[in-house]
Amino acid sequence: MEKGKFFVRRKNCRFCSDKIEYVDFKNVMLLRGFLTDRGKIIPRRISGNCASHQRQIAGAIKQARSIALLAFAEEK
């Protein structure tokens, strides 16, 4: 019996496929999609973003948090 071989499909960057060059920190609904329910930033290997866009997302989330557009942590 073969060991558990499975096919992993390569995730494509949403921003590269839509040709978005700049991630805006004022687009709160977009940024909330990259946060967990506890307020942590979803890592690149899970979200499927490229490295440059993941850095832009992290910076935009931090900037939106600092001017209170996003919460640092969700309350229970």
ZANULO-159855 format. One record per atom (N, C-alpha, C): residue number from 1; residue in one letter; atom name; x, y, z. Coordinates in Angstrom, 1 decimal, decimal comma. Atoms other than C-alpha are relative to their C-alpha. Example, Ala and Ser with C-alpha at 12.3 -4.5 7.8 and 13.67 -1.06 7.14 Angstrom:
REM ZANULO-159855
num | residu | atome | east | north | up
1 | a | N | 0,9 | -1,2 | 0,0
1 | a | CA | 12,3 | -4,5 | 7,8
1 | a | C | 0,9 | 1,2 | 0,0
2 | s | N | -0,9 | -1,1 | 0,0
2 | s | CA | 13,7 | -1,1 | 7,1
2 | s | C | -0,8 | 1,1 | 0,8
END
This chain:
REM ZANULO-159855
num | residu | atome | east | north | up
1 | m | N | 0,8 | -1,2 | 0,0
1 | m | CA | 0,0 | 0,0 | 0,0
1 | m | C | 0,9 | 1,2 | 0,0
2 | e | N | -0,8 | -1,2 | 0,1
2 | e | CA | 1,3 | 3,4 | -0,9
2 | e | C | -0,2 | 0,9 | 1,1
3 | k | N | 0,2 | -0,9 | -1,1
3 | k | CA | 2,0 | 6,0 | 1,6
3 | k | C | -0,9 | 1,2 | -0,4
4 | g | N | 0,9 | -1,0 | 0,3
4 | g | CA | -0,3 | 9,0 | 1,8
4 | g | C | 0,5 | 1,1 | -0,9
5 | k | N | -0,4 | -1,0 | 1,0
5 | k | CA | 0,5 | 10,9 | -1,4
5 | k | C | -1,2 | 0,8 | -0,4
6 | f | N | 1,1 | -0,8 | 0,3
6 | f | CA | -1,7 | 13,8 | -2,1
6 | f | C | 0,5 | 1,2 | -0,9
7 | f | N | -0,3 | -1,0 | 0,9
7 | f | CA | -1,7 | 16,6 | -4,6
7 | f | C | -0,4 | 1,4 | 0,6
8 | v | N | 0,2 | -1,3 | -0,6
8 | v | CA | -1,3 | 20,2 | -3,3
8 | v | C | 0,0 | 1,0 | -1,2
9 | r | N | 0,2 | -1,0 | 1,1
9 | r | CA | -2,6 | 22,8 | -5,7
9 | r | C | 0,7 | 1,3 | 0,5
10 | r | N | -0,7 | -1,3 | -0,3
10 | r | CA | -0,4 | 26,0 | -5,8
10 | r | C | -1,0 | 1,1 | 0,1
11 | k | N | 0,9 | -1,2 | -0,2
11 | k | CA | -2,2 | 29,0 | -4,4
11 | k | C | 0,5 | 1,2 | -0,8
12 | n | N | -0,4 | -1,2 | 0,8
12 | n | CA | -2,1 | 32,1 | -6,6
12 | n | C | -0,3 | 1,2 | 0,8
13 | c | N | 0,2 | -1,3 | -0,7
13 | c | CA | -1,8 | 35,6 | -5,2
13 | c | C | -1,2 | 0,7 | -0,6
14 | r | N | 1,2 | -0,7 | 0,4
14 | r | CA | -5,1 | 37,4 | -5,4
14 | r | C | 0,3 | 1,3 | -0,6
15 | f | N | -0,3 | -1,3 | 0,5
15 | f | CA | -3,5 | 40,7 | -6,0
15 | f | C | 0,8 | 0,0 | -1,3
16 | c | N | -0,7 | 0,1 | 1,3
16 | c | CA | -1,2 | 39,6 | -8,8
16 | c | C | -0,9 | -0,4 | -1,1
17 | s | N | 0,9 | 0,4 | 1,0
17 | s | CA | -4,0 | 37,9 | -10,6
17 | s | C | -1,0 | 1,2 | -0,4
18 | d | N | 0,9 | -1,2 | 0,3
18 | d | CA | -6,2 | 41,1 | -10,3
18 | d | C | 0,8 | 1,2 | -0,4
19 | k | N | -0,9 | -1,1 | 0,4
19 | k | CA | -3,1 | 43,3 | -11,2
19 | k | C | -0,2 | 1,2 | 0,9
20 | i | N | 0,0 | -1,1 | -1,0
20 | i | CA | -3,4 | 45,3 | -8,0
20 | i | C | 1,4 | 0,2 | 0,5
21 | e | N | -1,4 | -0,3 | -0,3
21 | e | CA | -0,1 | 47,0 | -7,3
21 | e | C | 0,2 | 0,5 | 1,5
22 | y | N | -0,1 | -0,7 | -1,3
22 | y | CA | -0,9 | 48,8 | -4,0
22 | y | C | -1,1 | -0,5 | 0,9
23 | v | N | 1,0 | 0,4 | -0,9
23 | v | CA | -2,8 | 47,5 | -1,0
23 | v | C | -0,3 | 1,2 | 0,9
24 | d | N | 0,4 | -1,2 | -0,7
24 | d | CA | -4,7 | 50,4 | 0,6
24 | d | C | -0,4 | -0,3 | 1,4
25 | f | N | 0,3 | 0,3 | -1,4
25 | f | CA | -5,0 | 50,5 | 4,4
25 | f | C | -1,4 | 0,5 | 0,3
26 | k | N | 1,4 | -0,4 | -0,3
26 | k | CA | -8,4 | 52,2 | 4,2
26 | k | C | -1,1 | -1,0 | -0,5
27 | n | N | 0,9 | 1,1 | 0,5
27 | n | CA | -10,0 | 49,1 | 2,5
27 | n | C | -0,1 | -1,0 | 1,1
28 | v | N | 0,1 | 0,9 | -1,2
28 | v | CA | -11,0 | 47,5 | 5,8
28 | v | C | -0,6 | -1,3 | -0,2
29 | m | N | 0,6 | 1,3 | 0,3
29 | m | CA | -13,2 | 44,8 | 4,4
29 | m | C | 1,0 | -1,0 | -0,7
30 | l | N | -1,0 | 0,9 | 0,6
30 | l | CA | -10,3 | 43,5 | 2,3
30 | l | C | 1,0 | -0,5 | 1,0
31 | l | N | -1,0 | 0,3 | -1,0
31 | l | CA | -7,9 | 43,6 | 5,2
31 | l | C | -0,5 | -1,0 | 1,0
32 | r | N | 0,6 | 1,0 | -1,0
32 | r | CA | -10,3 | 41,7 | 7,5
32 | r | C | 0,0 | -1,4 | -0,5
33 | g | N | -0,1 | 1,3 | 0,5
33 | g | CA | -10,1 | 38,8 | 5,2
33 | g | C | 1,4 | -0,7 | 0,2
34 | f | N | -1,4 | 0,5 | -0,3
34 | f | CA | -6,4 | 38,4 | 6,1
34 | f | C | 0,3 | 0,0 | 1,5
35 | l | N | -0,2 | 0,1 | -1,4
35 | l | CA | -7,0 | 38,3 | 9,8
35 | l | C | -0,8 | -1,2 | 0,6
36 | t | N | 0,7 | 1,1 | -0,6
36 | t | CA | -8,0 | 35,4 | 12,0
36 | t | C | -1,1 | 0,6 | 1,0
37 | d | N | 1,0 | -0,5 | -0,9
37 | d | CA | -10,9 | 35,6 | 14,4
37 | d | C | 0,6 | 0,6 | 1,3
38 | r | N | -0,7 | -0,5 | -1,2
38 | r | CA | -8,4 | 36,4 | 17,2
38 | r | C | 0,8 | 1,3 | -0,3
39 | g | N | -0,7 | -1,3 | 0,4
39 | g | CA | -6,9 | 39,4 | 15,2
39 | g | C | 1,4 | -0,2 | -0,5
40 | k | N | -1,4 | 0,3 | 0,5
40 | k | CA | -3,7 | 37,7 | 14,0
40 | k | C | 0,0 | 0,1 | -1,5
41 | i | N | -0,2 | 0,0 | 1,5
41 | i | CA | -2,4 | 38,2 | 10,4
41 | i | C | 0,2 | -1,4 | -0,5
42 | i | N | -0,1 | 1,3 | 0,6
42 | i | CA | -2,8 | 35,1 | 8,3
42 | i | C | 1,3 | -0,1 | -0,7
43 | p | N | -1,3 | 0,1 | 0,7
43 | p | CA | 0,6 | 33,8 | 7,1
43 | p | C | -0,2 | -0,2 | -1,5
44 | r | N | -0,1 | 0,0 | 1,4
44 | r | CA | 1,6 | 33,8 | 3,5
44 | r | C | -0,3 | -1,4 | -0,5
45 | r | N | 0,2 | 1,3 | 0,4
45 | r | CA | 1,6 | 30,0 | 3,2
45 | r | C | -1,5 | -0,5 | 0,0
46 | i | N | 1,4 | 0,3 | 0,0
46 | i | CA | -2,1 | 29,9 | 4,1
46 | i | C | -0,8 | 0,9 | -0,9
47 | s | N | 0,7 | -1,0 | 0,8
47 | s | CA | -3,3 | 33,0 | 2,3
47 | s | C | 0,3 | -0,2 | -1,5
48 | g | N | -0,4 | 0,2 | 1,4
48 | g | CA | -1,4 | 32,2 | -0,9
48 | g | C | 0,5 | 1,2 | -0,7
49 | n | N | -0,5 | -1,2 | 0,6
49 | n | CA | -0,1 | 35,7 | -1,4
49 | n | C | 1,5 | -0,1 | -0,4
50 | c | N | -1,5 | -0,1 | 0,3
50 | c | CA | 3,3 | 36,5 | -3,0
50 | c | C | 0,6 | 0,8 | 1,1
51 | a | N | -0,8 | -0,6 | -1,1
51 | a | CA | 6,0 | 37,9 | -0,7
51 | a | C | -0,2 | 1,5 | 0,0
52 | s | N | 0,1 | -1,4 | 0,0
52 | s | CA | 5,7 | 41,5 | -1,8
52 | s | C | -1,4 | 0,5 | 0,4
53 | h | N | 1,4 | -0,3 | -0,4
53 | h | CA | 1,9 | 41,6 | -1,4
53 | h | C | -0,3 | -0,3 | 1,4
54 | q | N | 0,1 | 0,3 | -1,4
54 | q | CA | 2,1 | 39,9 | 1,9
54 | q | C | 0,6 | 1,0 | 0,9
55 | r | N | -0,6 | -1,1 | -0,8
55 | r | CA | 4,4 | 42,6 | 3,2
55 | r | C | -0,8 | 1,2 | 0,0
56 | q | N | 0,9 | -1,2 | 0,1
56 | q | CA | 2,1 | 45,3 | 1,9
56 | q | C | -1,3 | -0,2 | 0,8
57 | i | N | 1,2 | 0,2 | -0,8
57 | i | CA | -0,9 | 43,6 | 3,6
57 | i | C | 0,3 | 0,1 | 1,5
58 | a | N | -0,4 | -0,1 | -1,4
58 | a | CA | 1,0 | 43,3 | 6,9
58 | a | C | 0,1 | 1,5 | 0,4
59 | g | N | -0,2 | -1,4 | -0,3
59 | g | CA | 2,0 | 47,0 | 6,7
59 | g | C | -1,4 | 0,8 | 0,0
60 | a | N | 1,3 | -0,7 | 0,0
60 | a | CA | -1,6 | 48,1 | 5,8
60 | a | C | -0,8 | -0,4 | 1,2
61 | i | N | 0,8 | 0,4 | -1,2
61 | i | CA | -3,1 | 46,1 | 8,7
61 | i | C | 0,6 | 0,8 | 1,2
62 | k | N | -0,6 | -0,8 | -1,1
62 | k | CA | -0,6 | 47,7 | 11,1
62 | k | C | -0,3 | 1,5 | 0,0
63 | q | N | 0,3 | -1,4 | 0,2
63 | q | CA | -1,3 | 51,1 | 9,7
63 | q | C | -1,5 | 0,3 | 0,4
64 | a | N | 1,4 | -0,1 | -0,3
64 | a | CA | -5,1 | 50,6 | 9,9
64 | a | C | -0,3 | -0,2 | 1,5
65 | r | N | 0,1 | 0,2 | -1,4
65 | r | CA | -4,7 | 49,4 | 13,5
65 | r | C | 0,4 | 1,2 | 0,8
66 | s | N | -0,5 | -1,1 | -0,7
66 | s | CA | -2,7 | 52,4 | 14,5
66 | s | C | -1,0 | 1,2 | 0,0
67 | i | N | 1,0 | -1,1 | 0,1
67 | i | CA | -5,5 | 54,8 | 13,3
67 | i | C | -1,4 | -0,4 | 0,3
68 | a | N | 1,2 | 0,6 | -0,5
68 | a | CA | -8,2 | 52,6 | 14,8
68 | a | C | -1,1 | -0,3 | -1,0
69 | l | N | 1,0 | 0,6 | 1,0
69 | l | CA | -9,8 | 51,3 | 11,6
69 | l | C | -0,2 | -1,4 | 0,3
70 | l | N | 0,0 | 1,4 | -0,4
70 | l | CA | -9,0 | 47,8 | 12,8
70 | l | C | 0,3 | -0,2 | 1,4
71 | a | N | -0,3 | 0,2 | -1,4
71 | a | CA | -8,9 | 46,4 | 16,3
71 | a | C | 1,3 | -0,8 | 0,1
72 | f | N | -1,2 | 0,8 | -0,3
72 | f | CA | -5,7 | 44,9 | 17,7
72 | f | C | -0,4 | -1,4 | 0,3
73 | a | N | 0,5 | 1,3 | -0,3
73 | a | CA | -7,7 | 42,0 | 19,1
73 | a | C | -1,5 | 0,1 | 0,2
74 | e | N | 1,5 | 0,1 | -0,1
74 | e | CA | -11,3 | 40,9 | 19,0
74 | e | C | -0,4 | -0,3 | 1,4
75 | e | N | 0,5 | 0,4 | -1,3
75 | e | CA | -13,3 | 40,9 | 22,2
75 | e | C | -1,0 | -1,1 | -0,1
76 | k | N | 0,9 | 1,2 | 0,0
76 | k | CA | -15,2 | 37,8 | 23,2
76 | k | C | -1,4 | 0,4 | 0,5
END
